Amino acid sequence: MANFNTHFTVAATASAVMSAIFMAMEVITPVEAVIAFSIGTLGGLMPDVDSANSKAIRVGFNVVSLLLTIMVVFVKSSVYSIVEMLVVSGVIFYTLRYGMIDLFRKISKHRGMFHSVPVAMIFGVSVAIIMHLFFGLNALISWIYGIMTTFGYLVHLILDEVYSVDLGNRRVKKSLGTALKFYRLKTQSDKIQNVIIYGSLLALMWVAPDTMMLQNALFSPEALMNFWDVFIPHDGNWFFK
């Protein structure tokens, strides 16, 4: 499997490209593109939070805890006093950073269902819901951030599968197929996890923001024309402007 630095570099590069595409299509603003890039990069580190000794779990939970704390401060700054905000921020940060990390380590198994496509989708839909319901973002931006989460997550899984093939020695490692998967049925516990995961995904989709704005922004004739306009230089001037 790929190491932390490789996952970080590839996830950051892929997220930068995807964010730039969304911005070029005029779906998001430059500021939102930076946030989308950050979320996608973080999504690329999330699958390894199921590793008890993973560097990603420490970095990931530090970043997630800090970002969510900062966002709560911005959202609630007009509601709470300074002292109240300090208390709330402290509780949120330390609960996420030190409480959730232990929970993940206890309930997850490395390369189990945490490394799977449906879990990637669960994280993406969850981010969309949180951004829409708690932070008050519109459905389009909420879904863009959710998509970037799933995108980064899938980049991580694909990279793990790529590293499962040793081209030099012309062999396939035992880890092939353990990352980019849709289900795991080796044990009874695996079967129960599958039911819980897919049931959770369906429940989340039921409360998720409406997708109409997303469909219009990405798949309407105008959106496709915007994408084509920025896909290649139609004036024929490649690299020399």
Buried (B, 14 or more C-beta within 10 A) or exposed (E): BBEEEBBBBBBBEBBBEBBBBBBBBEBBEEEBBBBBBBBBBBBBBBBBBBBEEBBBBEBBBBBBBEBBBEBBBEEEEEEBEEEEBEEBBEEBBEEBBEEBBEEBBEEBBBBBBBBBBBBBBBBBBBBBBBBBEEBEBEBBBBBBBBBBBBBBBBBBBBBBBBBBEEEEEEEEEEBBEBBBBEBBEEEEEBEEBBEEBBEBBEEBBEEBBEBEBBEEBBEEEEBEEBBEEBEEEEEEEEEEE
